[in-house]
Amino acid sequence: MKILENAPFKTQGGVCVILSFLIVFAATSCRTSRNLVYFNNLPPEGDTAQIVNKMSAKIEKGDILGITITTLSPEYNQLFNSGAAPQALITSQGSATNPTATYNNNSFDATRNGFLVDENGQVNLPVLGKIDVVGLTRKEAQDKITAEVAKTAKTPIVNIKFLNYKVTVIGEVARPGSFTVPDERVNVLEALGMAGDLTPYAIRENILVIREKEGKRTMQRINLADKNVFSSPYFYLQQNDVVYVQPENDLKAKQADASNYRWVPIATAGISAIAVILASLLR
């Protein structure tokens, strides 16, 4: 007991210092240092490079296309964009029940619901019928449909947009989920931004991009800590791509389970008990 009486932490203040040290040590002992910086090798003066990996999205089976057709004829415009046959066309080309009529009566509004690219890679348009569009870019499909419309209407203008172009981001991000892209141009940084960015536990050097094309699944990893990621063919995402952000290590995966935090109150109780014992001995 004489040793304790002569101890430098005999006072109550000394006990508080020791207790504070133990708590801080317990709270920080499990932290792991992580490099949270993107593009570590980017020089301070910046960098300029030619964009060579940008690709135009191509139409795939299962895509939903918003197609609007404008001509000099209001009647044709109504027919092409709503599927409702104008009375003048019904009179001149046959009745609505005549199977030889050259129009196709659809019951939905094409400008709102879009046209599905079926398993044969075709869209079924009023008047025009089925047109092959799979494998074409948006501009190529516009030019092809414009040429078909020009056979029956003057000065047609065709606009096409993707209505279900989406990418999915999962893993160590703030808000994982699937995100609809208003146009067909999105890169991995923009996708991560839509998902709330990476968490501190994300491995920035090992981002996985999963892509399915023509019945094949490709998985490729990219490094966001390297400025050369901008030249990767997977930097620009394509429709239905999945981005997976891996957690730091197995320890983070265990920490994701709330049950693994049970040691915290136990450790706190143990430290408190030690403090009480020390305070009793030092009286």
Contacts in CASP RR format, 6 or more apart in sequence:
PFRMAT RR
TARGET T0000
AUTHOR 0000-0000-0000
METHOD contacts of the structure
MODEL  1
MKILENAPFKTQGGVCVILSFLIVFAATSCRTSRNLVYFNNLPPEGDTAQ
IVNKMSAKIEKGDILGITITTLSPEYNQLFNSGAAPQALITSQGSATNPT
ATYNNNSFDATRNGFLVDENGQVNLPVLGKIDVVGLTRKEAQDKITAEVA
KTAKTPIVNIKFLNYKVTVIGEVARPGSFTVPDERVNVLEALGMAGDLTP
YAIRENILVIREKEGKRTMQRINLADKNVFSSPYFYLQQNDVVYVQPEND
LKAKQADASNYRWVPIATAGISAIAVILASLLR
1 281 0 8 1.000
4 10 0 8 1.000
4 281 0 8 1.000
4 282 0 8 1.000
7 282 0 8 1.000
8 14 0 8 1.000
9 15 0 8 1.000
9 17 0 8 1.000
9 18 0 8 1.000
9 278 0 8 1.000
9 282 0 8 1.000
10 282 0 8 1.000
11 282 0 8 1.000
12 279 0 8 1.000
12 282 0 8 1.000
15 275 0 8 1.000
15 278 0 8 1.000
15 279 0 8 1.000
15 282 0 8 1.000
18 275 0 8 1.000
18 278 0 8 1.000
19 271 0 8 1.000
19 275 0 8 1.000
22 271 0 8 1.000
22 274 0 8 1.000
23 268 0 8 1.000
23 271 0 8 1.000
26 267 0 8 1.000
26 271 0 8 1.000
30 251 0 8 1.000
32 248 0 8 1.000
32 249 0 8 1.000
32 251 0 8 1.000
34 200 0 8 1.000
34 201 0 8 1.000
34 248 0 8 1.000
35 204 0 8 1.000
35 225 0 8 1.000
36 200 0 8 1.000
36 204 0 8 1.000
37 225 0 8 1.000
38 204 0 8 1.000
38 224 0 8 1.000
38 225 0 8 1.000
39 224 0 8 1.000
39 225 0 8 1.000
39 226 0 8 1.000
39 227 0 8 1.000
39 229 0 8 1.000
40 225 0 8 1.000
40 226 0 8 1.000
41 225 0 8 1.000
41 226 0 8 1.000
41 227 0 8 1.000
42 227 0 8 1.000
47 227 0 8 1.000
49 230 0 8 1.000
49 231 0 8 1.000
51 230 0 8 1.000
52 231 0 8 1.000
53 230 0 8 1.000
53 231 0 8 1.000
53 232 0 8 1.000
53 233 0 8 1.000
53 235 0 8 1.000
53 236 0 8 1.000
54 185 0 8 1.000
54 236 0 8 1.000
55 233 0 8 1.000
55 236 0 8 1.000
55 238 0 8 1.000
56 137 0 8 1.000
56 138 0 8 1.000
56 139 0 8 1.000
56 184 0 8 1.000
57 137 0 8 1.000
57 138 0 8 1.000
57 162 0 8 1.000
57 165 0 8 1.000
57 184 0 8 1.000
57 185 0 8 1.000
57 238 0 8 1.000
57 239 0 8 1.000
58 134 0 8 1.000
58 135 0 8 1.000
58 136 0 8 1.000
58 137 0 8 1.000
59 65 0 8 1.000
59 117 0 8 1.000
59 121 0 8 1.000
59 133 0 8 1.000
59 134 0 8 1.000
59 135 0 8 1.000
59 136 0 8 1.000
59 137 0 8 1.000
59 138 0 8 1.000
59 141 0 8 1.000
60 117 0 8 1.000
60 134 0 8 1.000
60 135 0 8 1.000
60 239 0 8 1.000
60 240 0 8 1.000
61 117 0 8 1.000
61 118 0 8 1.000
61 119 0 8 1.000
61 121 0 8 1.000
61 134 0 8 1.000
62 116 0 8 1.000
62 117 0 8 1.000
62 118 0 8 1.000
62 164 0 8 1.000
63 116 0 8 1.000
63 117 0 8 1.000
63 162 0 8 1.000
63 164 0 8 1.000
63 165 0 8 1.000
63 239 0 8 1.000
64 113 0 8 1.000
64 114 0 8 1.000
64 115 0 8 1.000
64 116 0 8 1.000
64 117 0 8 1.000
64 162 0 8 1.000
64 163 0 8 1.000
64 164 0 8 1.000
65 114 0 8 1.000
65 115 0 8 1.000
65 117 0 8 1.000
65 123 0 8 1.000
65 133 0 8 1.000
65 141 0 8 1.000
65 160 0 8 1.000
65 161 0 8 1.000
65 162 0 8 1.000
65 163 0 8 1.000
66 110 0 8 1.000
66 111 0 8 1.000
66 114 0 8 1.000
66 115 0 8 1.000
66 160 0 8 1.000
66 161 0 8 1.000
66 162 0 8 1.000
66 163 0 8 1.000
67 110 0 8 1.000
67 114 0 8 1.000
67 115 0 8 1.000
67 123 0 8 1.000
67 125 0 8 1.000
67 145 0 8 1.000
67 158 0 8 1.000
67 159 0 8 1.000
67 160 0 8 1.000
68 81 0 8 1.000
68 110 0 8 1.000
68 111 0 8 1.000
68 158 0 8 1.000
68 159 0 8 1.000
69 76 0 8 1.000
69 77 0 8 1.000
69 80 0 8 1.000
69 81 0 8 1.000
69 145 0 8 1.000
69 149 0 8 1.000
69 156 0 8 1.000
69 157 0 8 1.000
69 158 0 8 1.000
70 77 0 8 1.000
70 156 0 8 1.000
70 157 0 8 1.000
70 158 0 8 1.000
70 159 0 8 1.000
71 77 0 8 1.000
71 80 0 8 1.000
71 149 0 8 1.000
71 153 0 8 1.000
71 154 0 8 1.000
71 155 0 8 1.000
71 156 0 8 1.000
71 157 0 8 1.000
72 153 0 8 1.000
72 154 0 8 1.000
72 155 0 8 1.000
73 153 0 8 1.000
73 154 0 8 1.000
75 86 0 8 1.000
75 88 0 8 1.000
75 89 0 8 1.000
76 86 0 8 1.000
76 127 0 8 1.000
76 152 0 8 1.000
76 153 0 8 1.000
78 84 0 8 1.000
78 86 0 8 1.000
79 85 0 8 1.000
79 86 0 8 1.000
79 89 0 8 1.000
79 103 0 8 1.000
79 126 0 8 1.000
79 127 0 8 1.000
80 110 0 8 1.000
80 125 0 8 1.000
80 126 0 8 1.000
80 127 0 8 1.000
80 149 0 8 1.000
81 109 0 8 1.000
81 110 0 8 1.000
81 111 0 8 1.000
82 106 0 8 1.000
82 109 0 8 1.000
82 110 0 8 1.000
82 111 0 8 1.000
83 103 0 8 1.000
83 104 0 8 1.000
83 105 0 8 1.000
83 106 0 8 1.000
83 110 0 8 1.000
83 126 0 8 1.000
84 105 0 8 1.000
85 96 0 8 1.000
85 101 0 8 1.000
85 103 0 8 1.000
85 105 0 8 1.000
89 103 0 8 1.000
90 96 0 8 1.000
90 101 0 8 1.000
93 101 0 8 1.000
93 102 0 8 1.000
93 103 0 8 1.000
94 100 0 8 1.000
94 101 0 8 1.000
95 101 0 8 1.000
96 105 0 8 1.000
102 127 0 8 1.000
103 126 0 8 1.000
103 127 0 8 1.000
104 124 0 8 1.000
104 125 0 8 1.000
104 126 0 8 1.000
104 127 0 8 1.000
104 129 0 8 1.000
105 126 0 8 1.000
106 126 0 8 1.000
108 114 0 8 1.000
110 125 0 8 1.000
110 126 0 8 1.000
114 163 0 8 1.000
115 123 0 8 1.000
115 124 0 8 1.000
115 125 0 8 1.000
116 123 0 8 1.000
117 123 0 8 1.000
117 133 0 8 1.000
117 134 0 8 1.000
118 124 0 8 1.000
120 130 0 8 1.000
120 132 0 8 1.000
121 132 0 8 1.000
121 133 0 8 1.000
121 134 0 8 1.000
122 130 0 8 1.000
122 131 0 8 1.000
122 132 0 8 1.000
122 133 0 8 1.000
122 134 0 8 1.000
123 130 0 8 1.000
123 131 0 8 1.000
123 133 0 8 1.000
124 130 0 8 1.000
125 131 0 8 1.000
125 145 0 8 1.000
127 152 0 8 1.000
128 145 0 8 1.000
128 148 0 8 1.000
128 149 0 8 1.000
131 144 0 8 1.000
131 145 0 8 1.000
131 148 0 8 1.000
133 141 0 8 1.000
133 144 0 8 1.000
133 145 0 8 1.000
136 144 0 8 1.000
138 160 0 8 1.000
138 161 0 8 1.000
138 162 0 8 1.000
138 184 0 8 1.000
141 160 0 8 1.000
142 158 0 8 1.000
142 159 0 8 1.000
142 160 0 8 1.000
145 158 0 8 1.000
145 160 0 8 1.000
146 156 0 8 1.000
146 157 0 8 1.000
146 158 0 8 1.000
149 156 0 8 1.000
149 158 0 8 1.000
150 156 0 8 1.000
161 183 0 8 1.000
162 181 0 8 1.000
162 183 0 8 1.000
162 184 0 8 1.000
162 239 0 8 1.000
164 180 0 8 1.000
164 239 0 8 1.000
165 180 0 8 1.000
165 181 0 8 1.000
165 183 0 8 1.000
165 184 0 8 1.000
165 239 0 8 1.000
166 178 0 8 1.000
166 179 0 8 1.000
166 180 0 8 1.000
166 181 0 8 1.000
166 239 0 8 1.000
166 240 0 8 1.000
167 178 0 8 1.000
167 179 0 8 1.000
167 181 0 8 1.000
167 186 0 8 1.000
167 191 0 8 1.000
167 237 0 8 1.000
167 239 0 8 1.000
167 240 0 8 1.000
167 241 0 8 1.000
167 242 0 8 1.000
167 243 0 8 1.000
168 177 0 8 1.000
168 178 0 8 1.000
168 179 0 8 1.000
168 240 0 8 1.000
168 241 0 8 1.000
168 242 0 8 1.000
168 243 0 8 1.000
169 176 0 8 1.000
169 177 0 8 1.000
169 179 0 8 1.000
169 191 0 8 1.000
169 192 0 8 1.000
169 194 0 8 1.000
169 195 0 8 1.000
169 242 0 8 1.000
169 243 0 8 1.000
169 245 0 8 1.000
170 176 0 8 1.000
170 177 0 8 1.000
170 242 0 8 1.000
170 243 0 8 1.000
170 244 0 8 1.000
170 245 0 8 1.000
171 202 0 8 1.000
171 244 0 8 1.000
171 245 0 8 1.000
171 246 0 8 1.000
171 247 0 8 1.000
172 198 0 8 1.000
172 199 0 8 1.000
172 201 0 8 1.000
172 202 0 8 1.000
172 203 0 8 1.000
172 245 0 8 1.000
172 246 0 8 1.000
172 247 0 8 1.000
172 248 0 8 1.000
172 252 0 8 1.000
173 192 0 8 1.000
173 195 0 8 1.000
173 196 0 8 1.000
173 197 0 8 1.000
173 198 0 8 1.000
173 199 0 8 1.000
173 202 0 8 1.000
173 245 0 8 1.000
174 195 0 8 1.000
174 196 0 8 1.000
174 197 0 8 1.000
174 199 0 8 1.000
175 195 0 8 1.000
175 196 0 8 1.000
176 195 0 8 1.000
177 195 0 8 1.000
179 191 0 8 1.000
179 194 0 8 1.000
179 195 0 8 1.000
181 239 0 8 1.000
184 239 0 8 1.000
185 236 0 8 1.000
186 236 0 8 1.000
186 237 0 8 1.000
187 235 0 8 1.000
187 236 0 8 1.000
187 237 0 8 1.000
188 207 0 8 1.000
188 209 0 8 1.000
188 222 0 8 1.000
188 224 0 8 1.000
188 229 0 8 1.000
188 234 0 8 1.000
188 235 0 8 1.000
188 236 0 8 1.000
188 237 0 8 1.000
188 243 0 8 1.000
189 224 0 8 1.000
191 237 0 8 1.000
191 243 0 8 1.000
192 198 0 8 1.000
192 243 0 8 1.000
192 245 0 8 1.000
198 204 0 8 1.000
198 245 0 8 1.000
201 247 0 8 1.000
201 248 0 8 1.000
201 252 0 8 1.000
202 245 0 8 1.000
202 246 0 8 1.000
202 247 0 8 1.000
202 248 0 8 1.000
203 245 0 8 1.000
203 246 0 8 1.000
203 247 0 8 1.000
203 248 0 8 1.000
204 223 0 8 1.000
204 224 0 8 1.000
204 225 0 8 1.000
205 223 0 8 1.000
205 224 0 8 1.000
205 225 0 8 1.000
205 226 0 8 1.000
206 221 0 8 1.000
206 223 0 8 1.000
206 246 0 8 1.000
207 221 0 8 1.000
207 222 0 8 1.000
207 223 0 8 1.000
207 224 0 8 1.000
207 243 0 8 1.000
207 244 0 8 1.000
207 245 0 8 1.000
207 246 0 8 1.000
208 219 0 8 1.000
208 220 0 8 1.000
208 221 0 8 1.000
208 243 0 8 1.000
208 244 0 8 1.000
208 245 0 8 1.000
208 246 0 8 1.000
209 219 0 8 1.000
209 220 0 8 1.000
209 221 0 8 1.000
209 222 0 8 1.000
209 234 0 8 1.000
209 237 0 8 1.000
209 241 0 8 1.000
209 242 0 8 1.000
209 243 0 8 1.000
209 244 0 8 1.000
210 217 0 8 1.000
210 218 0 8 1.000
210 219 0 8 1.000
210 241 0 8 1.000
210 242 0 8 1.000
210 243 0 8 1.000
210 244 0 8 1.000
211 217 0 8 1.000
211 218 0 8 1.000
211 219 0 8 1.000
211 220 0 8 1.000
211 234 0 8 1.000
211 238 0 8 1.000
211 240 0 8 1.000
211 241 0 8 1.000
211 242 0 8 1.000
212 218 0 8 1.000
212 240 0 8 1.000
213 238 0 8 1.000
220 232 0 8 1.000
220 233 0 8 1.000
220 234 0 8 1.000
222 229 0 8 1.000
222 232 0 8 1.000
222 234 0 8 1.000
222 235 0 8 1.000
223 229 0 8 1.000
229 235 0 8 1.000
237 243 0 8 1.000
247 253 0 8 1.000
247 256 0 8 1.000
254 260 0 8 1.000
255 261 0 8 1.000
END
